[in-house]
Amino acid sequence: METYSVKPHTRVKRGGNRATYDKAVIDAILDEATMCHVGGVVDGLPVVQPNLHWRVDDVLYIHGSVKNGLIRSILEQGKVCITVSILDGLVMARSAFHHSVNYRSVMLFGTPELVEDEAEKKRVLDALLEKTHQGRSLTARPPNANELRATTVIGVRIEEVSAKVRAGAPIDDAEDHALPVWAGVIPVSSVRGEPIQDALQQEAGIEVGELV
């Protein structure tokens, strides 16, 4: 089992029994989750923004407008914190105190690196399209020069990282087990629905076939 090194700021102190540094577990969470939250400091204030993320080997990527203040700030300061979470269930306990959630989460610290080479930038952005829908990078119009210039792509090497996972039933106090209160787990999942074609294509009668 390959694991990441535990650093002082990645060691999980609260709920350490739910911590994991297993590379396979962390990679799987990063790959399954669609959105992340990027944290940094802008004009002296802490700022957190949602973003799309994607992994290529051992690098996690995010992107944004060249005018995005947080993106510019983390590049200038040379540090960033990125978190990813997946909600798997609502844990309904017998007592109010022991209600919880089943989840998988990752916290990553690192040095943001700007992707400047045009060919590399296109390759990395193609990987984002492939995460969105397999084969999409082969059918969608590629970004033109103006679009590439307007987009900042940042990579963060996955090294200083930890994950926390909770799964299973509620954990009630023994004296509460006899209470006549429903206890268990309400599963939660994110499911893709049936694709809805753009109305403009339908009105124009453009034949595009199935989503590929």
Secondary structure, DSSP 8 states (H G I E B T S, - for coil): --B----TTTS--TTGGGEE-BHHHHHHHHHH--EEEEEEEETTEEEEEEEEEEEETTEEEEEEETT-HHHHHHHHHT-EEEEEEEEEEEEE-SSSTT-EEEEEEEEEEE--EE---HHHHHHHHHHHHHHHSTTGGGTS----HHHHHTEEEEEEES-EEEEEEE-SS----GGGTTSS---EEEE-----------HHHHHHT----S--
